[in-house]
């Protein structure tokens, strides 16, 4: 008898059970009859199973055919035996055209194919139930299409047999969105350049253990960009920045080059490979030149200038922080030198600057610890009497390591660290206290004290209140104080210097202006400054040190004649010897200070100069 359902050995099973049932006491059925009954039971059971199996197959077939997910069924070797319509549509093929191809051959590139093959190997060799990854599959139009692929194994007809299956979902939109988000996270949205985060990451990678050859870092800032924003509006400023970005990308277009926007108007350029400073400088010069060409906003052509700091070195010479610091220092020097130019980092200058900056950082502690003292430079009359007309108060720093430092060595650093105002207040307070003592001891023979205002103090909004408070505290009349300033402070746009000087003059303080030429002198009449004294300084005085040059003497006479027209008393500073003092006197200078009289003096030494003049 053929086996029901084609199952091998089924007749033998039925016969065996029929004999066992027939051998039971009390049962009157023959073995043949029982065999027939059992066969009926088995046929019913097999029919039920087969119906369920066919239903399952129909459901799978319906799901397989109608599924929006692309599905490929393969044989044990991984060759596709069936592909559904969704996979065919996704890859631009008829489903039957995919038959016979290996699953790995669906990969767009060799890398994609290798990843699919590795996934199949993982299923075969391990206990994982599925393998998921995002790969590009090959489309009929020779393009790659992104898919989220799941590889798994399905059981076959025979017990223990397993066959690979590929399921693919369209991931192009998701991948595109993720790429967009990734791009936005590492790029500046305005210019499209890399942002500071990506720049830092790439810089660290460029200096990694496997790095070779040289690296160059360029920091570039747009000069006066605030003028464009304030004058034309932020929208125009944005357009200019985009134009700047395009120009920088055009110039720095090498394969191992990264251009990034690091701040509002700050850009960074990273170059790698076999580099030398000359080549990098040539690129920077070209960039600065291109940036000077107008960027047109409608009919308006906007040109910009930029300052750049450049560092070129071997990749083994320090880490990212050292490189960035060097570029910042070089950029700072370019700006200090007048902007619109580049500076190459110089290690020797850096070493000197570090010492200077350390000095600047120590000012606050030195002031608190009493390391500063007052020093005076007497201004003497040139009428032969040697009488002290005034004393110019200044600061001296008694540094514990570097010895005595003159104010010219630390006041510029105080500007950088914000200590100019505290130092200026200390100078004013102590010098007025000393002036009060002199007036108490010597009366009218006491010299007037001249305080040269540091520029940061001259432009300070609280200058008038500070001076008045100290005069009141010392019970000094304002006429005992001379306040000295210069043309640069008068013209500084950051404060209300002219208004402050006018108020102080009305209080009775005497104003002194240091001048080096006719332009400085004309500030007095142009701005209506109530100046009583001018002090000649610089080349006009130095020209009289070793003799009398005709042109220099003519220039000196013109300055003094104009000063007299303005009813000013004319002095000079930096006078080195008595002969120079005499030449200046002959041309109309009435008082002078400098090494010819005394380089500096303490308040006690000033006492010895005053005492002989006291009756």
ZAMARGU-4260 file (C-alpha; in steps of 0.2 Angstrom, whole numbers, plus 5000, padded with zeros to 4 digits):
<rodrens>
0) 5000/5000/5000 | 5007/5017/4996 | 5011/5028/5011 | 4997/5041/5015 | 5004/5057/5011
5) 5020/5050/5004 | 5027/5048/5022 | 5040/5033/5021 | 5036/5018/5033 | 5019/5024/5038
10) 5011/5007/5033 | 5023/4998/5044 | 5018/5009/5059 | 5000/5006/5056 | 5002/4987/5055
15) 5012/4987/5070 | 4999/4996/5080 | 4985/4986/5073 | 4994/4970/5079 | 4996/4977/5096
20) 4978/4982/5097 | 4971/4966/5091 | 4981/4956/5104 | 4971/4963/5118 | 4960/4951/5128
25) 4942/4954/5125 | 4943/4963/5108 | 4935/4954/5094 | 4942/4964/5079 | 4954/4956/5068
30) 4971/4964/5064 | 4965/4968/5046 | 4950/4978/5053 | 4960/4987/5066 | 4973/4991/5053
35) 4959/4999/5042 | 4953/5009/5057 | 4970/5015/5061 | 4973/5020/5043 | 4957/5030/5043
40) 4963/5039/5059 | 4980/5043/5051 | 4973/5049/5035 | 4961/5061/5044 | 4976/5067/5054
45) 4987/5069/5039 | 4973/5078/5030 | 4972/5090/5044 | 4990/5093/5045 | 4992/5095/5026
50) 4977/5107/5026 | 4986/5118/5039 | 5003/5117/5030 | 4994/5122/5014 | 4986/5136/5023
55) 5002/5142/5030 | 5011/5141/5013 | 4996/5151/5006 | 4998/5164/5020 | 5017/5165/5018
60) 5015/5166/4999 | 5002/5180/5001 | 5013/5190/5013 | 5029/5187/5002 | 5020/5193/4987
65) 5011/5208/4994 | 5024/5214/5007 | 5031/5231/5004 | 5047/5224/5010 | 5059/5217/4997
70) 5062/5199/5000 | 5074/5187/4991 | 5074/5168/4995 | 5090/5159/4992 | 5097/5141/4992
75) 5110/5135/5004 | 5124/5142/4993 | 5116/5159/4994 | 5109/5160/4976 | 5092/5168/4974
80) 5078/5156/4969 | 5064/5168/4972 | 5062/5187/4973 | 5046/5197/4977 | 5039/5211/4967
85) 5044/5224/4980 | 5062/5219/4979 | 5062/5220/4960 | 5053/5237/4960 | 5066/5243/4973
90) 5081/5238/4963 | 5073/5242/4946 | 5072/5224/4940 | 5059/5211/4936 | 5059/5199/4950
95) 5064/5184/4939 | 5079/5194/4933 | 5086/5192/4951 | 5085/5173/4951 | 5102/5165/4950
100) 5112/5179/4957 | 5121/5177/4974 | 5114/5188/4988 | 5131/5197/4990 | 5130/5202/4971
105) 5116/5214/4976 | 5129/5225/4984 | 5132/5241/4975 | 5151/5242/4978 | 5164/5229/4983
110) 5163/5235/5001 | 5144/5233/5001 | 5146/5215/4993 | 5159/5210/5006 | 5147/5216/5020
115) 5133/5206/5014 | 5144/5190/5012 | 5151/5193/5029 | 5133/5194/5036 | 5129/5177/5028
120) 5145/5169/5035 | 5140/5175/5052 | 5123/5167/5051 | 5131/5151/5045 | 5145/5150/5058
125) 5137/5157/5074 | 5120/5156/5083 | 5114/5173/5079 | 5096/5173/5072 | 5098/5188/5061
130) 5111/5200/5054 | 5106/5219/5051 | 5115/5232/5043 | 5113/5247/5031 | 5121/5245/5014
135) 5119/5251/4997 | 5111/5239/4985 | 5114/5240/4966 | 5100/5248/4956 | 5097/5244/4938
140) 5102/5262/4933 | 5120/5259/4939 | 5117/5269/4955 | 5117/5264/4973 | 5101/5264/4984
145) 5102/5264/5003 | 5093/5249/5011 | 5091/5243/5029 | 5095/5224/5026 | 5091/5210/5037
150) 5098/5193/5033 | 5091/5177/5042 | 5088/5159/5040 | 5072/5150/5036 | 5069/5131/5039
155) 5067/5120/5023 | 5056/5105/5019 | 5068/5093/5027 | 5071/5093/5046 | 5087/5103/5050
160) 5088/5111/5033 | 5090/5130/5033 | 5090/5143/5019 | 5096/5161/5019 | 5083/5175/5016
165) 5087/5193/5013 | 5074/5207/5018 | 5077/5225/5012 | 5068/5241/5017 | 5071/5257/5008
170) 5082/5268/5019 | 5086/5282/5006 | 5075/5295/5015 | 5081/5290/5033 | 5099/5290/5027
175) 5097/5306/5018 | 5090/5314/5034 | 5104/5307/5045 | 5117/5313/5033 | 5109/5330/5033
180) 5109/5330/5052 | 5127/5324/5052 | 5132/5338/5040 | 5123/5351/5050 | 5132/5345/5066
185) 5149/5348/5058 | 5146/5362/5046 | 5142/5381/5048 | 5124/5384/5042 | 5128/5401/5035
190) 5144/5398/5025 | 5143/5379/5023 | 5161/5377/5029 | 5166/5365/5043 | 5162/5372/5060
195) 5174/5373/5075 | 5169/5356/5082 | 5174/5347/5066 | 5189/5358/5064 | 5195/5353/5081
200) 5192/5334/5078 | 5201/5335/5061 | 5216/5344/5069 | 5217/5331/5083 | 5217/5317/5069
205) 5230/5326/5059 | 5242/5326/5074 | 5238/5307/5078 | 5251/5294/5081 | 5251/5289/5062
210) 5253/5307/5056 | 5268/5311/5045 | 5276/5326/5036 | 5271/5343/5041 | 5255/5352/5046
215) 5250/5371/5044 | 5237/5380/5054 | 5231/5397/5048 | 5220/5408/5059 | 5211/5422/5049
220) 5201/5436/5056 | 5191/5449/5046 | 5197/5467/5050 | 5183/5479/5056 | 5169/5467/5051
225) 5158/5476/5064 | 5158/5491/5053 | 5150/5481/5039 | 5137/5474/5051 | 5133/5490/5059
230) 5133/5500/5043 | 5125/5489/5031 | 5115/5477/5043 | 5117/5459/5048 | 5109/5453/5032
235) 5123/5461/5021 | 5136/5455/5034 | 5130/5437/5031 | 5131/5439/5012 | 5149/5446/5014
240) 5153/5431/5025 | 5147/5419/5012 | 5157/5428/4999 | 5173/5427/5010 | 5170/5408/5013
245) 5169/5405/4994 | 5185/5414/4991 | 5194/5405/5005 | 5188/5388/4998 | 5194/5393/4981
250) 5212/5397/4987 | 5214/5383/4999 | 5207/5369/4988 | 5220/5356/4991 | 5216/5338/4994
255) 5222/5338/5012 | 5215/5355/5017 | 5201/5360/5028 | 5193/5377/5029 | 5182/5381/5043
260) 5172/5396/5051 | 5177/5396/5069 | 5168/5412/5075 | 5158/5426/5069 | 5172/5433/5058
265) 5185/5421/5062 | 5191/5407/5050 | 5203/5393/5052 | 5213/5383/5038 | 5221/5367/5041
270) 5234/5360/5028 | 5243/5343/5029 | 5257/5335/5019 | 5274/5340/5013 | 5273/5358/5017
275) 5285/5373/5019 | 5282/5390/5026 | 5285/5398/5009 | 5271/5389/5001 | 5259/5392/5015
280) 5263/5410/5015 | 5260/5412/4996 | 5243/5404/4998 | 5239/5416/5013 | 5245/5431/5003
285) 5234/5426/4988 | 5219/5424/5000 | 5222/5441/5008 | 5223/5449/4990 | 5207/5440/4984
290) 5198/5446/5000 | 5202/5464/4996 | 5192/5463/4979 | 5174/5469/4981 | 5160/5457/4985
295) 5145/5465/4977 | 5128/5467/4986 | 5118/5473/4972 | 5127/5489/4965 | 5137/5490/4981
300) 5154/5483/4981 | 5161/5478/4999 | 5179/5475/5001 | 5187/5468/5017 | 5204/5466/5024
305) 5210/5452/5035 | 5224/5448/5047 | 5232/5430/5048 | 5242/5420/5059 | 5252/5406/5052
310) 5261/5391/5060 | 5270/5378/5050 | 5279/5363/5058 | 5282/5345/5059 | 5267/5335/5066
315) 5278/5328/5080 | 5282/5345/5087 | 5268/5346/5100 | 5249/5343/5101 | 5234/5353/5095
320) 5234/5365/5110 | 5251/5370/5106 | 5248/5373/5088 | 5232/5383/5091 | 5240/5394/5104
325) 5254/5397/5092 | 5242/5402/5078 | 5233/5414/5090 | 5249/5422/5095 | 5254/5425/5077
330) 5237/5432/5073 | 5237/5444/5088 | 5254/5450/5082 | 5247/5453/5064 | 5233/5464/5072
335) 5245/5473/5083 | 5256/5477/5068 | 5242/5486/5059 | 5231/5473/5053 | 5228/5468/5034
340) 5244/5457/5035 | 5250/5440/5040 | 5263/5435/5053 | 5272/5418/5054 | 5274/5411/5072
345) 5292/5414/5079 | 5297/5403/5093 | 5310/5415/5100 | 5297/5429/5100 | 5285/5418/5108
350) 5298/5414/5122 | 5300/5433/5125 | 5282/5436/5125 | 5278/5422/5137 | 5290/5431/5149
355) 5281/5447/5146 | 5264/5440/5148 | 5269/5432/5164 | 5275/5449/5170 | 5258/5456/5166
360) 5249/5442/5176 | 5259/5446/5191 | 5254/5465/5192 | 5239/5463/5203 | 5248/5453/5216
365) 5263/5465/5215 | 5252/5479/5218 | 5244/5471/5233 | 5261/5466/5240 | 5268/5483/5240
370) 5281/5480/5226 | 5277/5497/5218 | 5284/5514/5223 | 5283/5532/5217 | 5297/5539/5207
375) 5299/5557/5201 | 5307/5566/5187 | 5310/5584/5191 | 5306/5597/5178 | 5318/5611/5180
380) 5318/5629/5174 | 5330/5633/5160 | 5333/5651/5166 | 5349/5646/5175 | 5342/5645/5192
385) 5340/5626/5192 | 5323/5628/5201 | 5311/5614/5201 | 5296/5619/5192 | 5286/5603/5194
390) 5289/5585/5197 | 5282/5571/5185 | 5276/5556/5195 | 5278/5539/5189 | 5278/5521/5195
395) 5293/5509/5198 | 5291/5491/5201 | 5303/5482/5212 | 5301/5465/5205 | 5308/5451/5216
400) 5317/5442/5201 | 5320/5456/5188 | 5324/5470/5199 | 5318/5488/5196 | 5306/5490/5181
405) 5301/5506/5174 | 5283/5510/5170 | 5286/5508/5151 | 5290/5490/5154 | 5274/5486/5163
410) 5260/5498/5158 | 5257/5491/5141 | 5255/5474/5150 | 5243/5482/5162 | 5232/5487/5148
415) 5231/5469/5142 | 5227/5462/5159 | 5215/5476/5165 | 5227/5483/5178 | 5229/5500/5171
420) 5215/5508/5181 | 5221/5501/5198 | 5239/5506/5194 | 5233/5523/5188 | 5222/5526/5204
425) 5237/5520/5215 | 5248/5532/5206 | 5236/5547/5208 | 5232/5543/5226 | 5250/5542/5232
430) 5257/5556/5222 | 5243/5568/5228 | 5247/5562/5246 | 5265/5567/5243 | 5260/5584/5235
435) 5250/5587/5251 | 5265/5584/5262 | 5276/5595/5252 | 5263/5609/5252 | 5262/5607/5271
440) 5281/5608/5273 | 5286/5620/5260 | 5271/5631/5256 | 5272/5640/5240 | 5289/5633/5236
445) 5282/5615/5234 | 5282/5610/5216 | 5267/5605/5207 | 5264/5587/5204 | 5262/5581/5186
450) 5253/5565/5183 | 5254/5557/5166 | 5237/5549/5163 | 5238/5531/5156 | 5227/5531/5141
455) 5215/5518/5148 | 5213/5530/5163 | 5212/5545/5153 | 5197/5538/5144 | 5188/5531/5159
460) 5171/5538/5163 | 5175/5540/5182 | 5191/5550/5179 | 5184/5567/5185 | 5176/5559/5201
465) 5192/5550/5205 | 5203/5565/5203 | 5191/5576/5213 | 5189/5563/5227 | 5208/5562/5229
470) 5210/5581/5229 | 5197/5583/5242 | 5204/5569/5253 | 5221/5577/5253 | 5214/5594/5255
475) 5223/5600/5240 | 5218/5614/5228 | 5216/5608/5210 | 5229/5620/5204 | 5243/5610/5213
480) 5240/5596/5200 | 5245/5595/5182 | 5237/5581/5172 | 5247/5576/5156 | 5240/5568/5141
485) 5244/5565/5123 | 5236/5566/5106 | 5232/5548/5105 | 5222/5549/5121 | 5213/5565/5116
490) 5208/5556/5099 | 5203/5539/5107 | 5185/5536/5102 | 5182/5524/5117 | 5179/5538/5130
495) 5174/5556/5133 | 5192/5562/5136 | 5188/5580/5130 | 5173/5582/5142 | 5183/5575/5157
500) 5198/5587/5153 | 5186/5601/5152 | 5178/5598/5168 | 5195/5595/5177 | 5201/5612/5170
505) 5186/5621/5176 | 5190/5613/5194 | 5207/5621/5192 | 5219/5607/5187 | 5232/5612/5174
510) 5232/5602/5158 | 5248/5597/5149 | 5249/5590/5132 | 5264/5581/5125 | 5267/5585/5107
515) 5279/5579/5093 | 5273/5589/5079 | 5262/5603/5072 | 5247/5591/5070 | 5247/5587/5089
520) 5248/5606/5093 | 5233/5610/5082 | 5222/5598/5093 | 5221/5612/5106 | 5213/5625/5095
525) 5202/5612/5086 | 5195/5605/5101 | 5195/5620/5112 | 5207/5612/5125 | 5211/5623/5140
530) 5229/5618/5140 | 5242/5628/5149 | 5258/5618/5145 | 5265/5609/5130 | 5279/5597/5132
535) 5289/5594/5116 | 5294/5576/5114 | 5302/5564/5102 | 5312/5568/5086 | 5310/5587/5088
540) 5319/5586/5104 | 5331/5572/5099 | 5337/5582/5084 | 5345/5595/5095 | 5355/5583/5106
545) 5372/5583/5096 | 5371/5600/5087 | 5359/5611/5078 | 5352/5605/5061 | 5345/5619/5051
550) 5329/5610/5046 | 5326/5604/5064 | 5329/5621/5071 | 5317/5629/5059 | 5304/5615/5064
555) 5307/5619/5082 | 5305/5637/5080 | 5288/5635/5071 | 5281/5624/5085 | 5286/5636/5098
560) 5280/5651/5089 | 5263/5643/5087 | 5263/5638/5105 | 5266/5656/5110 | 5252/5661/5099
565) 5241/5649/5109 | 5248/5657/5125 | 5256/5641/5131 | 5271/5638/5141 | 5283/5627/5132
570) 5294/5613/5140 | 5303/5598/5133 | 5306/5580/5139 | 5320/5568/5135 | 5334/5581/5137
575) 5350/5571/5139 | 5364/5584/5142 | 5366/5603/5147 | 5371/5608/5129 | 5355/5601/5122
580) 5345/5610/5136 | 5354/5626/5132 | 5350/5625/5113 | 5332/5622/5117 | 5332/5637/5129
585) 5339/5648/5115 | 5324/5644/5105 | 5311/5647/5118 | 5309/5631/5129 | 5307/5637/5147
590) 5309/5621/5156 | 5314/5603/5153 | 5317/5586/5161 | 5328/5571/5157 | 5345/5564/5161
595) 5353/5581/5160 | 5344/5586/5177 | 5340/5569/5185 | 5334/5552/5178 | 5323/5549/5193
600) 5321/5554/5211 | 5312/5548/5226 | 5301/5559/5236 | 5316/5561/5249 | 5327/5566/5235
605) 5315/5579/5229 | 5315/5586/5246 | 5333/5590/5245 | 5330/5599/5228 | 5316/5609/5236
610) 5324/5613/5252 | 5337/5626/5246 | 5323/5636/5238 | 5314/5638/5254 | 5318/5654/5264
</rodrens>
